[in-house]
């Protein structure tokens, strides 16, 4: 069994260099790198006033809000999700989340693939690239194979 405790995850802070509102703490506790066969899981946190930048994911995702309230953009749609609510994000549909409450938003995303490639609208720091993934994907590798989502 592969197991983890959310409270013990080491979270990496990522951000946009020229947008102080895009700041998120994130960890992928389950993905191909630690033995999953067909799924991946992301856990992330957004402080009040912060957001997760608009991006696409190569796999379908189900978002589960554990705590807080987030405004979610999904393609041309916008809505709010609060603790205990879930939403389906189809593969390759641009989406993002913004914390619109006073508490930290805590989210778990469940992916339908053990490898996920995410393409953001701006370079993610500290990587300084728009394309990130599990396992980590270097944008130049994606460009070379013609898989980069511009």
N, C-alpha and C positions, 0 to 999 in steps of 0.2 A: 504494500500500500504506500502510495505517495501522499504524505500529509503535511499540513502547514497550519500555523496559527497566525491569523491576520495581524494581531498586535505585535508579533515578533518579526514581521517582514522588514527587511532593510529597504527603505524607500529611496529612490533616486529622484532628485529634483531636476526638472527640465523646464525650459522657458524659451520665449522668443526674445532675441536680443533687444529689439526696439519696441516691445510692447510689454510694459510692466504688469498688465492684467493677465497675460498668458503665463501661468506658473502652476505646475502640477507636480505632485509627488507620486511616484508610480513603481510598481513591481509586477513582473510576470511570474507568479509562483508555480504555474503549470504550463509547460510547452514542450516541444520535441526535445529540447536540451536536457530535461530531467525525466524523460521517459514516457510522456504521453503519446498515445497512438493516433488519436483523431480529434483532440480538443486542445484548447489553450484557455488560460484564465488570466485576466489582468485585474489588478487592484489599484485604485488611485484615489487620491484625496485632493480636494480643492478648498482653499481657505475662502472666507467671505470676500466677494469682489473679484476673485480670480476665476479663470476659465481654462478649459482645454481647447486648444486651437482647432479650427476646422480641418478635417482630414477624411480620407477614405481608408477603409481596411479591406484587405484582400479576401476576407472571410466574413460570413454572417456573424453578428454579435447580438447577444441578449444582455442588456444592461439591467442591473438590479441596484437600486438605491438603498444603501444600508442606513444612512443618516443624512439629514439635511434636505434642502430643496434646491433643485437645479432647473434652469431653463435649458431646454434641449432644442437644438436646431437639427433637422433631418431633411436634407434636400431643401424644398421650399416651405416645409412645415416648421412650426414652432409650437412648443408646449412646455408644460412643467411636470416634473416628476418629483415626488417626495418619498421619504423613507417608506419602504415596503412596496413601492411600485416598480414595475419592470417595463421595458420597451424593447422591441425588435428593431435592429439596425441591419438592413440588407447589405450584402457585400457591395463595395464600390460606390455607396451613396454618401456624399459629403455630410458630415455631422460634427457637432461640437457641443460642449456643455459649459454653462456658466453658473457659478454659485450665486443665487439671488437671495439667500437667507443670511442669518446671523451666525449659524453654526457651520462647522466643517462639513462639506459634502464628502461622503465615503461611498465609493461605487465599486461593484464587482462586475466585470464584463466576461461573459462566457462565449468563446469562439468555436465555430464548427470545424476548425482545422488546428493542427498542432504547430503550424507555421503561419504566422501572420505578418504581412507587410503593410505598413501604414505610411501613407503619403500625406504630409501636412502642407498647408498653404504657405508656410514660411519655414526657413531652416530652424530646426530644433537645436537648442543649446543644451548641453555642452558639445553635442555631436557636430554642430554646424552643417547639418544636412536635412533635407526635407523627407527623405525616405529612411524609415527605421523599421526594425522588425525583430522577430524571434525565429531563429537566432538573429543577432544583429546583422543588418543588411547595409552594405556600403553602396551609396547611390551610384557610384561609378560602375559597380558590378551590374546594377539594374540597367543602366544606360547601355552597357556593352551587350547585354542580352536582349535589349529592346523591351524590357518589362517595366521601365520607370513610368510612373503616372505623373505627368506634368501638370 
